[in-house]
């Protein structure tokens, strides 16, 4: 049975988990699971969504689910996919791998890189809440510059993290992944369609979804979707997909909302100076225009 916009009514990530009120990753899990459906095996890395959804002896997952270590979810997914290839000649179950940005950008990148290089047929979804939120809001490779974390380096840089995020979707595309996309919990229809597409394509797929963390970002639980929406509308989190090496913007913006509107809703950016806000704005504008410039150029990735 379908609901509005043809989205399925059946739930595969259900109530009973211990996520925070307004949790962005929990919203993402619901729609990722809907896109995958019941003919799916999930391998999930250690992280906040693994912890809150599988408190023994309970689980919020209604499909077969495997807990992988922080560093090896993609390797576990690779093994599951290889086994299914031997066991099934047709109607093979989907293999969905899920990890947070800490597992994906940093600790588990080696396993993910190898799996895509070997062309395993699975969809990897990174719920990007831009830090190691589960263990106390430590900085990750996805943490924006000037965001405060509990491991923010102090010294010359006193207001927050001093580096920009890794451009991981482009790095994955450069590996030759068949499908790469970015998404946001502010548009669950787009998120659903991209995960579904990633699962339907033969070969490795990667979907990265921005999912605000209420305590880690210092936001009002009622503002999760508003903040995520501003992430898209300011250009801080551009939405696009890369299929067979060709990039297409899936949300084109004629005018970027000033990034200050996005930053001022988040406690993690509270110590930024006006000069730093201007630098952040310049970086966002540059990066959005760079991504936009790749559209229409044909095959720009392997």
C-alpha positions as a Markdown table, in Angstrom:
| # | Residue | x | y | z |
|---|---|---|---|---|
| 1 | Unk | 0.0 | 0.0 | 0.0 |
| 2 | Unk | 1.3 | 3.5 | -0.9 |
| 3 | Unk | 0.8 | 6.9 | 0.7 |
| 4 | Unk | 1.3 | 10.4 | -0.6 |
| 5 | Unk | 3.7 | 10.6 | -3.6 |
| 6 | Unk | 3.6 | 6.9 | -4.0 |
| 7 | Unk | 5.7 | 6.2 | -0.9 |
| 8 | Unk | 5.0 | 2.8 | 0.8 |
| 9 | Unk | 3.0 | 2.7 | 4.0 |
| 10 | Unk | 4.7 | -0.3 | 5.4 |
| 11 | Unk | 7.4 | 0.4 | 8.0 |
| 12 | Unk | 10.7 | -1.5 | 8.3 |
| 13 | Unk | 12.4 | 0.8 | 10.9 |
| 14 | Unk | 9.8 | 1.0 | 13.7 |
| 15 | Unk | 9.1 | 2.8 | 17.0 |
| 16 | Unk | 10.7 | 1.7 | 20.2 |
| 17 | Unk | 14.2 | 3.0 | 19.6 |
| 18 | Unk | 15.9 | 5.4 | 22.0 |
| 19 | Unk | 16.9 | 8.2 | 19.6 |
| 20 | Unk | 16.6 | 11.8 | 20.7 |
| 21 | Unk | 13.5 | 13.9 | 20.0 |
| 22 | Unk | 13.9 | 15.4 | 16.5 |
| 23 | Unk | 16.7 | 13.0 | 15.6 |
| 24 | Unk | 17.8 | 13.5 | 12.0 |
| 25 | Unk | 19.4 | 10.1 | 11.6 |
| 26 | Unk | 16.3 | 8.3 | 12.9 |
| 27 | Unk | 14.2 | 10.1 | 10.2 |
| 28 | Unk | 16.8 | 9.0 | 7.6 |
| 29 | Unk | 16.6 | 5.3 | 8.8 |
| 30 | Unk | 12.9 | 5.2 | 8.4 |
| 31 | Unk | 13.0 | 6.3 | 4.8 |
| 32 | Unk | 16.1 | 4.3 | 3.9 |
| 33 | Unk | 14.5 | 1.2 | 5.2 |
| 34 | Unk | 11.3 | 1.9 | 3.3 |
| 35 | Unk | 13.3 | 2.3 | 0.1 |
| 36 | Unk | 15.0 | -1.1 | 0.7 |
| 37 | Unk | 11.9 | -3.0 | 1.5 |
| 38 | Unk | 11.6 | -6.5 | 3.0 |
| 39 | Unk | 13.8 | -8.4 | 0.6 |
| 40 | Unk | 16.9 | -6.8 | 2.1 |
| 41 | Unk | 19.8 | -7.7 | 4.3 |
| 42 | Unk | 21.3 | -4.8 | 6.2 |
| 43 | Unk | 24.9 | -4.6 | 7.5 |
| 44 | Unk | 25.2 | -1.6 | 9.9 |
| 45 | Unk | 28.3 | -0.2 | 11.5 |
| 46 | Unk | 28.6 | 0.7 | 15.2 |
| 47 | Unk | 27.2 | 4.2 | 15.7 |
| 48 | Unk | 24.3 | 6.1 | 17.2 |
| 49 | Unk | 21.7 | 4.4 | 15.0 |
| 50 | Unk | 23.0 | 1.0 | 15.7 |
| 51 | Unk | 23.0 | 1.7 | 19.5 |
| 52 | Unk | 19.5 | 3.2 | 19.8 |
| 53 | Unk | 17.8 | 0.7 | 17.6 |
| 54 | Unk | 19.1 | -2.6 | 18.9 |
| 55 | Unk | 19.1 | -2.6 | 22.7 |
| 56 | Unk | 19.2 | -6.3 | 23.5 |
| 57 | Unk | 16.8 | -8.1 | 23.3 |
| 58 | Unk | 14.9 | -5.6 | 21.3 |
| 59 | Unk | 15.2 | -4.3 | 17.7 |
| 60 | Unk | 13.6 | -1.6 | 15.6 |
| 61 | Unk | 14.5 | -3.4 | 12.4 |
| 62 | Unk | 12.0 | -5.5 | 10.5 |
| 63 | Unk | 14.5 | -7.0 | 8.0 |
| 64 | Unk | 17.5 | -9.2 | 8.5 |
| 65 | Unk | 20.2 | -7.0 | 10.1 |
| 66 | Unk | 23.8 | -7.6 | 11.0 |
| 67 | Unk | 25.8 | -5.5 | 13.4 |
| 68 | Unk | 29.3 | -4.8 | 12.0 |
| 69 | Unk | 32.2 | -3.2 | 13.7 |
| 70 | Unk | 32.9 | 0.5 | 13.3 |
| 71 | Unk | 35.6 | -0.1 | 10.7 |
| 72 | Unk | 34.2 | -3.0 | 8.6 |
| 73 | Unk | 30.6 | -2.6 | 7.6 |
| 74 | Unk | 31.5 | -2.4 | 3.9 |
| 75 | Unk | 33.6 | -5.6 | 4.3 |
| 76 | Unk | 30.6 | -7.4 | 6.0 |
| 77 | Unk | 28.3 | -6.2 | 3.2 |
| 78 | Unk | 30.8 | -7.4 | 0.6 |
| 79 | Unk | 30.8 | -10.9 | 2.2 |
| 80 | Unk | 27.0 | -11.0 | 2.3 |
| 81 | Unk | 26.8 | -9.9 | -1.3 |
| 82 | Unk | 29.3 | -12.4 | -2.5 |
| 83 | Unk | 27.5 | -15.2 | -0.7 |
| 84 | Unk | 24.1 | -14.2 | -2.1 |
| 85 | Unk | 25.6 | -14.2 | -5.6 |
| 86 | Unk | 26.4 | -17.9 | -5.1 |
| 87 | Unk | 23.1 | -18.8 | -3.5 |
| 88 | Unk | 20.7 | -17.0 | -5.9 |
| 89 | Unk | 20.4 | -17.1 | -9.6 |
| 90 | Unk | 17.7 | -14.5 | -9.6 |
| 91 | Unk | 15.6 | -12.4 | -7.2 |
| 92 | Unk | 18.6 | -11.9 | -5.0 |
| 93 | Unk | 18.0 | -9.9 | -1.8 |
| 94 | Unk | 19.2 | -6.3 | -1.6 |
| 95 | Unk | 22.3 | -5.7 | 0.3 |
| 96 | Unk | 22.2 | -2.4 | 2.2 |
| 97 | Unk | 25.2 | -1.1 | 4.2 |
| 98 | Unk | 24.7 | 1.7 | 6.7 |
| 99 | Unk | 27.2 | 3.8 | 8.5 |
| 100 | Unk | 27.6 | 7.2 | 10.1 |
| 101 | Unk | 30.1 | 9.7 | 8.9 |
| 102 | Unk | 32.7 | 8.6 | 11.4 |
| 103 | Unk | 32.5 | 5.1 | 10.2 |
| 104 | Unk | 32.3 | 6.1 | 6.6 |
| 105 | Unk | 34.7 | 9.1 | 6.2 |
| 106 | Unk | 37.3 | 7.9 | 8.6 |
| 107 | Unk | 37.5 | 4.5 | 10.4 |
| 108 | Unk | 35.7 | 2.4 | 7.7 |
| 109 | Unk | 36.9 | 4.2 | 4.6 |
| 110 | Unk | 39.5 | 1.5 | 3.8 |
| 111 | Unk | 36.8 | -1.2 | 3.7 |
| 112 | Unk | 34.4 | 1.0 | 1.7 |
| 113 | Unk | 37.2 | 1.9 | -0.8 |
| 114 | Unk | 38.0 | -1.7 | -1.3 |
| 115 | Unk | 34.4 | -2.9 | -1.8 |
| 116 | Unk | 33.8 | -0.3 | -4.4 |
| 117 | Unk | 37.0 | -1.0 | -6.2 |
| 118 | Unk | 36.0 | -4.7 | -6.3 |
| 119 | Unk | 32.6 | -3.6 | -7.6 |
| 120 | Unk | 30.4 | -5.3 | -5.0 |
| 121 | Unk | 26.7 | -5.0 | -5.8 |
| 122 | Unk | 25.4 | -3.2 | -2.8 |
| 123 | Unk | 24.2 | 0.3 | -1.8 |
| 124 | Unk | 26.1 | 2.0 | 1.0 |
| 125 | Unk | 24.2 | 4.8 | 2.8 |
| 126 | Unk | 26.1 | 7.2 | 5.0 |
| 127 | Unk | 23.9 | 9.2 | 7.5 |
| 128 | Unk | 26.0 | 12.3 | 7.8 |
| 129 | Unk | 25.5 | 14.1 | 11.1 |
| 130 | Unk | 29.0 | 15.6 | 10.7 |
| 131 | Unk | 30.8 | 14.3 | 13.8 |
| 132 | Unk | 31.2 | 11.2 | 16.0 |
| 133 | Unk | 27.9 | 12.1 | 17.8 |
| 134 | Unk | 27.4 | 8.7 | 19.5 |
| 135 | Unk | 30.5 | 8.9 | 21.6 |
| 136 | Unk | 30.3 | 12.5 | 22.7 |
| 137 | Unk | 30.4 | 14.8 | 19.6 |
| 138 | Unk | 34.0 | 14.4 | 18.5 |
| 139 | Unk | 35.3 | 15.8 | 15.2 |
| 140 | Unk | 35.2 | 13.6 | 12.1 |
| 141 | Unk | 36.2 | 14.0 | 8.5 |
| 142 | Unk | 32.7 | 15.3 | 7.9 |
| 143 | Unk | 32.8 | 18.1 | 10.5 |
| 144 | Unk | 32.5 | 21.6 | 8.9 |
| 145 | Unk | 35.1 | 24.2 | 9.6 |
| 146 | Unk | 34.5 | 26.3 | 12.8 |
| 147 | Unk | 32.0 | 23.7 | 14.2 |
| 148 | Unk | 32.6 | 23.2 | 17.9 |
| 149 | Unk | 33.2 | 19.6 | 19.0 |
| 150 | Unk | 34.6 | 18.0 | 22.2 |
| 151 | Unk | 37.9 | 17.3 | 20.3 |
| 152 | Unk | 38.1 | 20.7 | 18.6 |
| 153 | Unk | 41.8 | 21.7 | 18.4 |
| 154 | Unk | 42.6 | 24.8 | 20.4 |
| 155 | Unk | 45.5 | 27.2 | 19.9 |
| 156 | Unk | 45.6 | 29.3 | 16.8 |
| 157 | Unk | 42.0 | 28.2 | 16.0 |
| 158 | Unk | 39.9 | 28.9 | 19.1 |
| 159 | Unk | 36.5 | 28.9 | 17.6 |
| 160 | Unk | 36.2 | 25.4 | 16.3 |
| 161 | Unk | 37.4 | 22.8 | 13.8 |
| 162 | Unk | 40.0 | 24.3 | 11.4 |
| 163 | Unk | 39.5 | 22.2 | 8.3 |
| 164 | Unk | 36.7 | 21.7 | 5.7 |
| 165 | Unk | 34.9 | 18.4 | 5.2 |
| 166 | Unk | 36.3 | 15.7 | 2.9 |
| 167 | Unk | 34.4 | 15.7 | -0.4 |
| 168 | Unk | 33.6 | 12.1 | 0.0 |
| 169 | Unk | 30.8 | 11.7 | -2.6 |
| 170 | Unk | 33.3 | 12.9 | -5.3 |
| 171 | Unk | 36.0 | 10.6 | -3.8 |
| 172 | Unk | 33.6 | 7.6 | -4.1 |
| 173 | Unk | 32.7 | 8.7 | -7.6 |
| 174 | Unk | 36.4 | 8.7 | -8.5 |
| 175 | Unk | 36.5 | 5.1 | -7.4 |
| 176 | Unk | 34.2 | 4.2 | -10.3 |
| 177 | Unk | 31.0 | 3.7 | -8.3 |
| 178 | Unk | 28.0 | 3.1 | -10.6 |
| 179 | Unk | 25.8 | 5.6 | -8.6 |
| 180 | Unk | 26.6 | 8.3 | -6.1 |
| 181 | Unk | 24.1 | 10.7 | -4.6 |
| 182 | Unk | 23.6 | 13.3 | -1.9 |
| 183 | Unk | 20.3 | 13.7 | 0.0 |
| 184 | Unk | 18.7 | 15.4 | 3.0 |
| 185 | Unk | 16.2 | 14.5 | 5.6 |
| 186 | Unk | 14.4 | 17.7 | 4.6 |
| 187 | Unk | 13.2 | 15.9 | 1.4 |
| 188 | Unk | 12.3 | 12.3 | 2.1 |
| 189 | Unk | 10.8 | 11.8 | -1.3 |
| 190 | Unk | 14.2 | 12.6 | -2.9 |
| 191 | Unk | 16.0 | 10.5 | -0.3 |
| 192 | Unk | 13.7 | 7.5 | -0.8 |
| 193 | Unk | 14.1 | 7.7 | -4.6 |
| 194 | Unk | 17.9 | 7.9 | -4.5 |
| 195 | Unk | 18.3 | 4.9 | -2.1 |
| 196 | Unk | 15.9 | 2.9 | -4.2 |
| 197 | Unk | 17.8 | 3.8 | -7.3 |
| 198 | Unk | 21.1 | 2.9 | -5.6 |
| 199 | Unk | 19.7 | -0.5 | -4.8 |
| 200 | Unk | 18.3 | -1.2 | -8.2 |
| 201 | Unk | 21.5 | -0.3 | -10.1 |
| 202 | Unk | 23.9 | -3.3 | -10.6 |
| 203 | Unk | 27.2 | -2.5 | -9.0 |
| 204 | Unk | 28.3 | -0.4 | -6.1 |
| 205 | Unk | 26.2 | 2.6 | -5.1 |
| 206 | Unk | 26.7 | 5.3 | -2.4 |
| 207 | Unk | 24.1 | 7.7 | -1.0 |
| 208 | Unk | 25.1 | 10.3 | 1.6 |
| 209 | Unk | 22.3 | 12.0 | 3.5 |
| 210 | Unk | 22.6 | 15.0 | 5.8 |
| 211 | Unk | 20.9 | 14.2 | 9.1 |
| 212 | Unk | 21.2 | 16.9 | 11.8 |
| 213 | Unk | 22.0 | 15.7 | 15.3 |
| 214 | Unk | 20.0 | 17.6 | 17.9 |
| 215 | Unk | 22.6 | 17.6 | 20.8 |
| 216 | Unk | 25.7 | 17.5 | 18.7 |
| 217 | Unk | 24.6 | 20.5 | 16.6 |
| 218 | Unk | 23.0 | 22.3 | 19.5 |
| 219 | Unk | 19.6 | 22.7 | 17.8 |
| 220 | Unk | 16.0 | 22.8 | 19.0 |
| 221 | Unk | 14.4 | 19.4 | 18.4 |
| 222 | Unk | 11.6 | 21.2 | 16.6 |
| 223 | Unk | 14.1 | 22.7 | 14.1 |
| 224 | Unk | 15.7 | 19.5 | 12.7 |
| 225 | Unk | 13.9 | 19.7 | 9.3 |
| 226 | Unk | 14.2 | 23.5 | 9.2 |
| 227 | Unk | 18.0 | 23.3 | 9.7 |
| 228 | Unk | 18.3 | 20.5 | 7.1 |
| 229 | Unk | 16.3 | 22.5 | 4.6 |
| 230 | Unk | 18.5 | 25.5 | 5.1 |
| 231 | Unk | 21.5 | 23.3 | 4.6 |
| 232 | Unk | 20.2 | 22.7 | 1.1 |
| 233 | Unk | 18.9 | 26.2 | 0.4 |
| 234 | Unk | 22.1 | 27.9 | 1.4 |
| 235 | Unk | 24.2 | 25.6 | -0.8 |
| 236 | Unk | 26.0 | 24.2 | 2.3 |
| 237 | Unk | 24.7 | 20.7 | 1.3 |
| 238 | Unk | 24.1 | 20.6 | -2.5 |
| 239 | Unk | 21.9 | 17.8 | -3.8 |
| 240 | Unk | 23.1 | 15.9 | -6.8 |
| 241 | Unk | 23.6 | 12.5 | -8.3 |
| 242 | Unk | 26.4 | 10.9 | -10.3 |
| 243 | Unk | 25.4 | 8.1 | -12.6 |
| 244 | Unk | 28.0 | 6.3 | -14.7 |
| 245 | Unk | 30.3 | 9.2 | -14.2 |
| 246 | Unk | 27.9 | 12.0 | -15.2 |
| 247 | Unk | 26.8 | 14.5 | -12.6 |
| 248 | Unk | 23.3 | 16.0 | -12.4 |
| 249 | Unk | 22.0 | 18.5 | -9.9 |
| 250 | Unk | 18.8 | 17.3 | -8.4 |
| 251 | Unk | 18.0 | 20.6 | -6.6 |
| 252 | Unk | 19.2 | 23.6 | -8.6 |
| 253 | Unk | 19.2 | 27.0 | -6.8 |
| 254 | Unk | 18.9 | 30.2 | -8.7 |
| 255 | Unk | 19.8 | 32.1 | -5.5 |
| 256 | Unk | 21.5 | 30.9 | -2.4 |
| 257 | Unk | 20.0 | 31.8 | 1.0 |
| 258 | Unk | 22.6 | 33.6 | 3.1 |
| 259 | Unk | 24.5 | 30.9 | 5.1 |
| 260 | Unk | 24.2 | 32.9 | 8.3 |
| 261 | Unk | 20.6 | 31.8 | 8.5 |
| 262 | Unk | 21.8 | 28.2 | 8.6 |
| 263 | Unk | 24.6 | 28.8 | 11.1 |
| 264 | Unk | 22.7 | 30.9 | 13.6 |
| 265 | Unk | 20.3 | 28.0 | 14.4 |
| 266 | Unk | 23.2 | 25.8 | 15.5 |
| 267 | Unk | 24.9 | 26.1 | 18.8 |
| 268 | Unk | 28.1 | 24.5 | 17.4 |
| 269 | Unk | 28.7 | 27.7 | 15.4 |
| 270 | Unk | 28.0 | 30.1 | 18.2 |
| 271 | Unk | 31.6 | 31.3 | 18.6 |
| 272 | Unk | 32.1 | 32.3 | 14.9 |
| 273 | Unk | 33.3 | 35.8 | 14.2 |
| 274 | Unk | 31.8 | 37.9 | 11.4 |
| 275 | Unk | 35.0 | 37.3 | 9.4 |
| 276 | Unk | 34.6 | 33.6 | 9.8 |
| 277 | Unk | 31.0 | 33.7 | 8.7 |
| 278 | Unk | 32.1 | 35.6 | 5.6 |
| 279 | Unk | 34.8 | 32.9 | 5.0 |
| 280 | Unk | 32.2 | 30.2 | 5.4 |
| 281 | Unk | 29.8 | 32.0 | 3.0 |
| 282 | Unk | 32.6 | 32.3 | 0.4 |
| 283 | Unk | 33.5 | 28.6 | 0.7 |
| 284 | Unk | 29.8 | 27.5 | 0.4 |
| 285 | Unk | 29.3 | 29.6 | -2.7 |
| 286 | Unk | 32.5 | 28.4 | -4.3 |
| 287 | Unk | 31.8 | 24.7 | -3.5 |
| 288 | Unk | 28.2 | 24.9 | -4.8 |
| 289 | Unk | 29.3 | 26.6 | -8.0 |
| 290 | Unk | 32.0 | 24.0 | -8.5 |
| 291 | Unk | 29.5 | 21.1 | -8.2 |
| 292 | Unk | 27.1 | 22.9 | -10.5 |
| 293 | Unk | 29.9 | 23.4 | -13.0 |
| 294 | Unk | 30.4 | 19.7 | -13.4 |
| 295 | Unk | 26.8 | 19.2 | -14.7 |
| 296 | Unk | 26.5 | 18.9 | -18.4 |
| 297 | Unk | 30.2 | 18.2 | -19.0 |
| 298 | Unk | 29.5 | 14.6 | -19.8 |
| 299 | Unk | 31.4 | 11.8 | -18.0 |
| 300 | Unk | 33.7 | 13.5 | -15.5 |
| 301 | Unk | 34.3 | 10.4 | -13.3 |
| 302 | Unk | 35.5 | 6.9 | -14.2 |
